[in-house]
Amino acid sequence: MVERVIESRVLCVVLHTELSFERHVRSIAASASSKLGIMKALSLFGDPVLLSRCFWSFVLPVLEYCSPVWMSATASHLRLLDRVVSKADRVSDGLVVCDEEHRRRIAVLCLYYKIRCNPNHAFEAALPRVRLPARLTRLAVSVHSRYLDVLRCRSVKFGKSYVPACEQFWNSLD
């Protein structure tokens, strides 16, 4: 008999049956905060450059691990991660300037590009095709040659999931 579970850890990502990543984001924030606490204790040495290097080496990878998976987390939960970055900025005397939202978008677009350019990738067939306009309209003239058809999303939660969000990010590129 298979045991039913509410949440499971797969490659250190906490997956919940409701597909809410609250618990996962909170665990990331707690882990990064504890590492930041160690960095704060090291600030006794007074070297902000060393603290910023420690942030980029030990804290930021925790904040960015598997971000395309949990990118649909609510904004209130993602703000927990932004608070960790702002604390790191204060500890390092302003040397840690990091836009987490921008870095998550770049990670998502890089993964999307790698999937799209690999015809043997298992997920490539599920991605939407490049839109070929039937006639010249204002939209068809103003978009780039790799513009994608955007999926229609009935819920905000689905709209923030990987494929619809990637389509919007991809289409917003120059």
C-alpha positions in Angstrom: 0.0 0.0 0.0 1.3 3.5 -0.9 1.4 5.9 1.9 -0.2 9.3 1.1 1.9 12.3 2.1 1.1 16.0 2.2 4.6 17.1 1.4 7.8 15.6 0.1 11.4 16.7 -0.4 12.9 16.1 -3.8 16.5 17.3 -4.3 16.1 19.6 -1.3 12.9 21.2 -2.7 9.9 20.9 -0.5 6.9 20.0 -2.7 3.4 20.4 -1.1 0.2 18.8 -2.5 -1.3 22.3 -3.0 1.8 23.4 -5.0 2.4 26.2 -2.6 6.1 26.7 -1.9 5.6 28.5 1.4 7.4 25.9 3.5 10.2 25.6 1.0 10.8 29.4 0.8 10.7 29.7 4.5 13.3 27.0 4.9 15.5 28.7 2.3 15.1 32.0 4.2 16.0 30.3 7.5 19.0 28.6 6.1 20.3 31.7 4.5 19.6 33.7 7.6 21.6 31.3 9.7 24.6 31.6 7.3 24.2 35.3 7.5 24.3 35.2 11.3 27.6 33.4 11.0 28.8 36.2 8.7 27.6 38.8 11.2 29.7 37.1 13.9 32.7 37.3 11.5 32.1 41.0 11.1 34.2 41.5 14.2 37.2 41.3 11.9 35.9 44.4 10.1 36.6 43.4 6.5 33.4 44.1 4.5 35.0 42.8 1.3 35.4 39.4 2.9 31.8 39.5 4.1 30.5 40.3 0.6 32.6 37.4 -0.9 31.2 35.1 1.8 27.7 36.2 0.8 28.2 35.6 -2.9 29.8 32.2 -2.1 27.7 30.7 0.7 24.4 32.6 1.0 23.4 33.5 -2.5 23.6 29.9 -3.9 21.1 28.9 -1.1 18.8 31.7 -2.1 18.9 30.7 -5.8 18.9 26.9 -5.7 16.2 25.5 -8.1 14.5 28.9 -8.4 12.7 28.0 -11.6 10.9 25.3 -9.7 9.5 27.5 -6.9 9.2 30.8 -8.9 5.4 30.7 -8.6 5.7 31.3 -4.8 3.7 34.3 -3.6 5.3 37.7 -3.4 5.0 37.8 0.4 7.1 34.7 0.7 9.6 35.9 -1.9 10.0 39.1 0.2 11.4 36.9 3.0 14.4 36.2 0.7 14.7 39.9 -0.2 15.0 40.6 3.5 17.9 38.3 3.8 19.7 40.1 1.0 19.0 43.5 2.5 20.4 42.2 5.9 23.5 41.1 4.0 23.8 44.5 2.5 23.7 46.1 5.9 26.3 43.7 7.3 28.7 44.2 4.5 28.5 48.1 4.5 26.6 48.3 1.2 28.9 46.0 -0.8 26.2 43.4 -1.4 23.9 44.9 -4.1 21.7 42.1 -5.4 18.4 42.2 -7.2 17.0 38.7 -6.5 14.0 39.1 -8.7 16.2 39.9 -11.7 18.5 37.0 -11.0 15.6 34.6 -10.8 14.3 35.9 -14.1 17.7 35.4 -15.7 17.9 31.8 -14.3 14.5 31.0 -15.7 15.3 32.4 -19.1 18.6 30.5 -19.3 16.9 27.2 -18.4 14.1 28.0 -21.0 16.7 28.7 -23.7 18.6 25.5 -22.9 15.4 23.5 -23.2 14.3 25.3 -26.4 17.7 24.8 -28.1 17.9 21.1 -27.3 15.5 19.2 -29.6 16.1 16.0 -27.7 15.0 17.5 -24.4 12.0 15.7 -22.9 10.3 19.0 -22.1 10.9 20.7 -25.4 7.8 19.2 -27.1 5.6 20.7 -24.4 6.8 24.3 -25.1 4.8 26.6 -27.3 6.0 27.2 -30.8 7.2 30.5 -32.2 4.4 32.6 -33.4 4.3 33.1 -37.2 1.8 36.0 -37.9 -0.7 35.3 -40.7 -0.8 39.0 -41.6 1.1 42.2 -40.7 -0.5 43.9 -37.7 1.0 46.5 -35.3 1.8 43.6 -32.9 3.4 41.5 -35.6 5.7 44.4 -36.7 6.7 45.3 -33.2 7.8 41.9 -31.8 11.0 40.0 -32.3 11.4 37.0 -34.6 11.2 34.4 -31.8 7.9 35.7 -30.2 5.8 33.0 -28.6 2.1 32.5 -28.4 1.2 33.2 -24.8 -0.9 30.6 -23.0 -4.2 31.9 -21.6 -4.2 31.6 -17.9 -7.4 31.4 -15.9 -5.7 31.7 -12.6 -2.9 33.9 -11.3 -1.2 30.9 -9.7 -1.0 29.1 -13.1 0.1 32.3 -14.8 3.1 32.5 -12.4 4.1 28.9 -13.1 7.1 28.0 -15.3 5.9 27.9 -18.9 3.4 30.9 -18.8 5.9 33.1 -16.9 8.7 32.1 -19.2 6.7 33.0 -22.3 6.0 36.5 -20.8 9.7 37.0 -19.9 10.8 35.7 -23.3 8.4 37.9 -25.2 9.5 41.0 -23.2 13.1 40.6 -24.5 14.4 42.9 -27.3 
